[in-house]
Amino acid sequence: MPDRPEPRLDPRLHAYREDLADARLAGRVEARRWSEGRPAQVAAGIVALHRRPEPAAPLDSQLLSGETLRVFETRAGWSWVQNEADGYTGYCRSACLSAEVRAPTHRVVALSTPVFPEPTIKAPSSERLSFWGSLAAVGERGRFLERAEGGWIFAGHLAETGWREPDRIATAERFLGLPYIWGGRSGLGVDCSGLIQLSFAAAGRAVPRDSDQQAASEAVGRALPLDAVPERGDLVFWKGHVALALGEGAVLNATAFPLMTVIEPLAKLHARACQDSPDGVVALRRPE
């Protein structure tokens, strides 16, 4: 019996193209050149991760300050990278990265926080850091911490890196009313799976980036029968969408329908999802 071909690797989680690929994939994919990659760190607040090295290319995800990456190629102001936090690959502006990787000391625990050029709220701010972004503090003055890359952050919006919020629902509720952004995973706006990923991250659990990956991942929780009644804290998946069950027939989700994060009846969301895909609910998971 002939060998079955290996399933195609997910290009969202594996860096490979016809001309160049991650050297760790040698023997699994074909490429003309290989790259060991070099370490780098996100040195800006919220960085777009595009599908192609073009400003108008689709936004697939976002990188947050302090996240560490592997850079496989840099060309014409763009870098092809893989985020070590969730394995996601894509293209970002090279100017937003630092070759120096610093161990973070603090995380942002406000939804977003401004970076001030001086340790005063009266100084003009042109950059924001997102919830769950991190930084290395190198100085302190009054109520502000100085960031290694430069700039001052209000200390009340930060916590030491060991900080956790075990209540995933409480974290998700903080995003209510924020805009839905395709590819968003920041305190300025999220998509459905970005909201889930950040809520789990704050509780100390790493989960995949996209909803189909989350639906298939035991890191999210144990699978339930599709006809089970969702309980508070369960995750309900449709094709291309995920929502957090609140119990009593309600769910919390970031949705493109009102273009924001909302609480709504599960039955209403289910009917809307079935209009897009007749499969209905494709997975239910219960975090332990």
GICORQUI-V567843 format. One record per pair of residues at least 6 apart in sequence whose C-alpha atoms are under 6 Angstrom apart, sorted by sequence separation. I is the first residue (numbers start at 1). J is the second residue. D is the distance in Angstrom with one decimal. If there is no record, write none. Layout:
I/J/D ; I/J/D
This chain:
15/21/5.7 ; 51/57/5.9 ; 73/79/5.6 ; 82/88/5.5 ; 139/145/5.7 ; 140/146/5.8 ; 146/152/4.5 ; 184/190/4.0 ; 208/214/5.5 ; 236/242/5.6 ; 245/251/4.3 ; 254/260/5.6 ; 274/280/5.2 ; 15/22/5.5 ; 50/57/5.9 ; 51/58/5.6 ; 73/80/5.2 ; 82/89/4.2 ; 139/146/4.8 ; 145/152/5.5 ; 184/191/5.2 ; 236/243/5.3 ; 244/251/5.4 ; 254/261/3.9 ; 50/58/5.7 ; 72/80/5.6 ; 81/89/5.6 ; 138/146/5.7 ; 144/152/6.0 ; 145/153/5.3 ; 181/189/5.5 ; 183/191/5.9 ; 235/243/5.8 ; 244/252/5.1 ; 253/261/5.5 ; 50/59/4.7 ; 71/80/5.9 ; 72/81/6.0 ; 81/90/5.7 ; 116/125/5.0 ; 137/146/5.5 ; 144/153/5.4 ; 180/189/5.6 ; 181/190/5.2 ; 182/191/5.3 ; 185/194/4.4 ; 235/244/4.9 ; 243/252/5.8 ; 253/262/5.7 ; 21/31/6.0 ; 49/59/5.9 ; 50/60/5.6 ; 71/81/4.5 ; 80/90/5.7 ; 115/125/5.8 ; 137/147/4.8 ; 138/148/5.6 ; 144/154/4.6 ; 145/155/5.9 ; 179/189/4.9 ; 180/190/5.3 ; 181/191/5.3 ; 197/207/5.9 ; 243/253/4.7 ; 252/262/5.7 ; 20/31/5.4 ; 23/34/5.0 ; 49/60/5.9 ; 70/81/5.5 ; 80/91/4.6 ; 136/147/5.9 ; 137/148/5.9 ; 144/155/5.1 ; 178/189/5.6 ; 180/191/5.4 ; 234/245/5.3 ; 252/263/4.4 ; 19/31/5.3 ; 20/32/6.0 ; 22/34/5.8 ; 23/35/5.2 ; 49/61/5.1 ; 70/82/5.3 ; 79/91/5.5 ; 115/127/5.5 ; 136/148/5.7 ; 143/155/5.7 ; 207/219/5.9 ; 233/245/5.4 ; 251/263/5.6 ; 18/31/4.9 ; 19/32/4.8 ; 20/33/4.7 ; 21/34/5.0 ; 22/35/5.2 ; 23/36/5.2 ; 49/62/5.1 ; 69/82/5.5 ; 79/92/5.5 ; 114/127/5.9 ; 115/128/5.8 ; 232/245/5.2 ; 251/264/5.7 ; 19/33/5.9 ; 20/34/5.4 ; 48/62/4.7 ; 69/83/4.7 ; 78/92/5.7 ; 114/128/4.4 ; 232/246/4.3 ; 250/264/5.6 ; 47/62/5.5 ; 69/84/5.3 ; 78/93/4.7 ; 79/94/5.2 ; 113/128/5.4 ; 232/247/4.3 ; 250/265/4.4 ; 251/266/5.5 ; 47/63/4.9 ; 68/84/5.8 ; 77/93/6.0 ; 78/94/5.0 ; 113/129/5.3 ; 231/247/5.1 ; 249/265/5.8 ; 250/266/5.1 ; 46/63/5.9 ; 77/94/5.4 ; 112/129/5.5 ; 193/210/5.4 ; 249/266/5.4 ; 46/64/5.0 ; 112/130/4.4 ; 193/211/5.2 ; 45/64/6.0 ; 112/131/5.5 ; 45/65/4.8 ; 111/131/4.6 ; 44/65/5.5 ; 110/131/5.6 ; 43/65/5.7 ; 109/131/5.3 ; 42/65/5.0 ; 108/131/5.0 ; 42/66/5.1 ; 108/132/5.2 ; 41/66/5.9 ; 42/67/5.5 ; 107/132/5.7 ; 108/133/5.5 ; 119/144/5.8 ; 41/67/5.7 ; 107/133/5.7 ; 41/68/4.4 ; 107/134/4.2 ; 172/199/5.7 ; 40/68/5.8 ; 41/69/5.8 ; 106/134/5.6 ; 171/199/5.5 ; 40/69/5.2 ; 106/135/5.6 ; 39/69/5.8 ; 104/134/6.0 ; 211/241/5.9 ; 39/70/4.8 ; 104/135/4.9 ; 105/136/4.9 ; 168/199/5.1 ; 211/242/6.0 ; 38/70/5.3 ; 104/136/4.4 ; 37/70/5.4 ; 38/71/5.2 ; 119/152/5.5 ; 37/71/5.0 ; 117/151/4.8 ; 37/72/4.4 ; 116/151/5.4 ; 115/151/5.7 ; 116/152/5.0 ; 35/72/5.7 ; 115/152/5.6 ; 165/202/5.4 ; 166/203/4.3 ; 53/91/5.4 ; 115/153/5.4 ; 164/202/5.4 ; 165/203/4.9 ; 51/90/5.4 ; 52/91/6.0 ; 164/203/5.3 ; 50/90/5.5 ; 49/90/5.5 ; 50/91/5.0 ; 49/91/5.4 ; 238/280/5.9 ; 49/92/5.1 ; 238/281/4.7 ; 237/281/5.7 ; 238/282/5.2 ; 237/282/5.7 ; 237/283/5.1 ; 110/157/5.1 ; 109/157/5.7 ; 236/284/4.9 ; 108/157/6.0 ; 109/158/5.4 ; 235/284/5.8 ; 108/158/4.6 ; 192/242/5.9 ; 235/285/5.2 ; 107/158/5.5 ; 234/285/5.8 ; 44/96/5.4 ; 107/159/5.4 ; 234/286/4.7 ; 43/96/5.5 ; 106/159/5.4 ; 43/97/5.1 ; 106/160/4.3 ; 107/161/5.4 ; 42/97/4.7 ; 43/98/5.7 ; 105/160/5.9 ; 106/161/4.7 ; 41/97/5.6 ; 105/161/5.7 ; 130/186/5.5 ; 131/187/5.2 ; 41/98/5.2 ; 130/187/5.0 ; 40/98/5.5 ; 40/99/4.7 ; 41/101/5.5 ; 224/284/5.2 ; 223/284/5.8 ; 224/285/5.6 ; 192/254/4.5 ; 223/285/4.6 ; 191/254/5.5 ; 222/285/5.3 ; 221/285/5.3 ; 222/286/5.3 ; 221/286/4.9 ; 221/287/3.9 ; 220/287/5.8 ; 65/133/4.8 ; 66/134/4.8 ; 215/283/5.9 ; 64/133/5.0 ; 65/134/5.6 ; 66/135/5.5 ; 13/87/5.2 ; 180/254/5.8 ; 13/88/5.0 ; 112/187/5.4 ; 12/88/5.5 ; 13/89/5.9 ; 111/187/4.4 ; 180/256/6.0 ; 12/89/5.5 ; 180/259/4.8 ; 179/259/5.8 ; 180/260/4.3 ; 179/260/4.2 ; 178/260/5.4 ; 45/128/5.5 ; 177/260/5.6 ; 178/261/5.8 ; 45/129/4.2 ; 177/261/5.3 ; 176/261/4.8 ; 176/262/5.6 ; 61/183/4.2 ; 86/208/5.9 ; 60/183/4.7 ; 61/184/5.9 ; 62/185/6.0 ; 59/183/5.5
